[in-house]
Amino acid sequence: MSNEPSTPATGAAEPAPPAAPAFKSRGGLRRAWHATRYSLAGLRAAFQNEAAFRQELALGLPLVLLAPWLAPGRWQLLAMVGSVLLVWVVELLNSAVEALADAVSPDRHPLLGRAKDLGSAAVMLCLLQVLVVWLVVLWP
């Protein structure tokens, strides 16, 4: 028996794909407005519920504010600020993976544990990148 999907013998047209769910917006300004609201809600949830995000924000915000005075040029400023922003982005994604894993199962599961560990490793590599970028830019 073949693993390929069978086609109808009658030659009937394929069924139409299901319509988009009602909660999906169609585009335009309304979509942009809703996307902005959801993004701000995500940032608020991260700040309220994620200690690691608050810590990285507390460490990174002073760096971002100091970078314009410390960077010798525009490209170095971009690298310095970008490295800090990348930590925040990856921490948000890591927090999303952790929340999803906890929602799937509150019990310990090796694959869920691996997903959480991989997210944590990604954050750690980004933190190391901040250190390297700032040292390279500011090294005399």
N, C-alpha and C positions, 0 to 999 in steps of 0.2 A: 504494500500500500504506500502511496506517495505522500510526502509531507506537504506538497503544494496544495493550496486551497482549490477546491473544485469550482467550476463555473456552471451556471445553470444550463441545462440542456436545451431549454426553450429559447435561449437567446434574449431573455428579458433584460431590461435595463437594470443596472446596479441600483440598489436603494440609495436614496439621497442621504448624505451625511446628516447626523442629528444637528438641529439648530443649536446655536450657542446658548448656554444657560442664561437665564434672565439677569443674573448678577454680573455678567460680562458686559462691559460697555463696548460700544461700536467704534469709538474714536473721537477725534476732535477735541475741543476745549473741555467738554464734560469729562472725557477720559483723563486728560491732563490734570484737571482739578481733583478727580477722585484718586489718581495715582499719587499726587502730592499729599493729599490727606492720609492715604495709607502709609506713605513713606514717613511722614511725621509721626504717625501713630507707632510705627516700628521703632523709630528713634526713641520715642518716649518710653515704650515698653522695655527697650534695651537699657535705658538709663534707670528705670525703676526696678527692674528685675535682675539685671546682670551685674554683679560686683566686678567682674573682670573688665567689662566695658567701662564702668565708672573709673576704675583704676587706670586703664589705658587712656581714657579721656583726660584724667587729672595729670598724667605724666606727659601726654602728647600736646595738650593745649598750650602750655608754656613754651614748648619747643616751636610750635607753629607761630606763636606770637613773637618769639625771639628771632626766628629765621630771617626775616627781612633785614635785620641789623647785622646778623652774623655772616650771611652768605656773601661771598665775594662777587657774585654775578647772578644774572637771572636764571641760568640753567642750573646752577648750584642750588639756588632758592627753590626751584621747581623740584629738584631731586630730594631736598631736605623735607619740604612740606609733603611731597608725594609719598615719601616713605612712611611718614606718620599717618597720613590718610589711609594708606594701604593696610596698616595695622587695624584701624577702625573698621574698614570694610570687611576684612577677613574675620575679625572678631564678631561682627554682626552675622556673617554667614555661619561661623562656628556656633554661635548661640542659636541660630535657626535650626541647624542640624541637631543640636542637643535637645531643643524643645520638641522637635519632631520625633526624635528617638524616645523621649520620655512619654510622648503622647501615644506612640505605637505600643509600648509596653513598659510598665514601671519595673518589671523584673529584669534581672541581669540577663543579657544575651550577648554572646561573643561578637556577633556582627554589629550590634548597636554599640557595644563598647569600642570596637575597632573604629566605627564611624566617628565617635566622640574623640578618640585618641588622634585620629587623622586630622580632625579639625583643630585640635589643640596644637599638634605639630605644625600646622600651617601658620597659626598665630605666632608660635615661637620663632619660626623662620623669618617672619615679617619683622619681629622685634629685633632679631639679629641683623636684618637688613638695615633697620634704622641706625643701629650702632655703626655698622660699616659705612653707610652713606655719610653720616655726620662726621665720623673720624676722617674719612677720605677728603671731604670738603674742607674741614677745619684744620687738618694737619698742616703745620707750618712748612 
